[in-house]
Amino acid sequence: MVICGILLAALSACGAGERHPVTHTERPKATAPTAPTGIPGIGVRFQRRVPADSRQVVAVYGDGKESADSTVVLYGKRGAAWERLRSWPAHNGRKGWTTDHREGDKRSPVGVFTLTDAGGVLKDPGSKLPYTQSAAFAVPRWWDESHRHDFDHVIAIDYNRVKGTPPNDPTRPEGAAKGGGIWLHLDHGSGTSACVSLSRAAMEHLLRTLDPDQHPVVVMGDRADLAS
C-alpha cells in the first residue's frame, strides 16, 4: 500500500494538474484446494487396480515388510471421494508381506483382491455377502487353544480361488504352489500363516457392511509398497 501511494503521488506531480485515469487490476480470487479423492496412503499403481464400480475398500496397511502388525481401514466412496468409515488393529502373515506369495511362506500377498464370499463355524451374523456355515471351518484339534475361534467367521480374499464358492473350497486356479485359503478372520493376538486377522467385533461389522452391490475389494500390503 505504501508503494502504491508513492506511485500515485508521483503521477499527480508529473501531470501538472492533469487527471490521469487510474485502472485497478483485480487479482484472481484464491480457490480452496481440491480435496484428495484417492484412498489415503495408496499410490497410483494400486489405485488403478481398484475396479471403477467398487464403492467399498478394506485397506490393510502393514507396519513393515517384515512385520506381522497392521491396521485395517474401511472406506466407502461418496461421490468421487473415499470416506474413512472405521479402523481396527490387525495382524497379517507372521513373516510380513510378499509380492510373490508361495504356499507356506508365512507372508501375506500384496495386491488388490475382490471380496465375494464369506462363511464360518458360527451361524450367519447378518452378512450381506453369501455366507456358508459349516463345521468344516473348525480349526484342527492339534492347533493351540488360542486359535480355536479363528474361523468362527471368515471372509475369503479372492487370491487364487474361484469366486462364488465357499471360502474353504480347495480349488487353486493358479496351482497349489501359489498358495490359497487366504481370508479375513478372527484374531488370535499374533501373526498368521498368510491371512489378515481382526477382532470379532470388526469381523461382524465387515460382514454386515460389505455389500456385493458395492463391489468391495481389499487393498493390502506393507505401507511402503502400497504408497509406491
Disulfide bonds with the S-S distance in Angstrom:
none
